[in-house]
Amino acid sequence: MATVSVRLFAALRELAGDSRVQAEGRTVGEVVASLSERYGERFASVARAGSVVVDGERASEARPLAGGEEVALLPPVSGGSLSGTPLSTVILTSACAGSTASC
């Protein structure tokens, strides 16, 4: 079982009462389940709706953990627009600007 440092943001940070906690698990899903048990159903609900990043890369619940990694739990984010254009479109357009990759 791996011990990892978990960074919590926004609502998850408020529910846990801390921005950084330690957790154990063999996978991302086990870490989320452990923290959900520790902090309650509301935490679990928000965590399930959000996304997970491990050492700077998006990760699924099935991703194995080796220990010493940094896991970040990001709650869902909504809203926002610039000049009537949905913010997700603005971000995607900005990220793809000047790129030769297919966006």
Buried (B, 14 or more C-beta within 10 A) or exposed (E): EBEBEBBBBBBBBBBBEEEEBEBEBEBBBBBBBBBBEEBEEEBBEBBEEBBBBBEEEEBEEEBEBEEEBEBBBBBEEEEEEEEEEEEEEBEEEEEEEEEEEEE
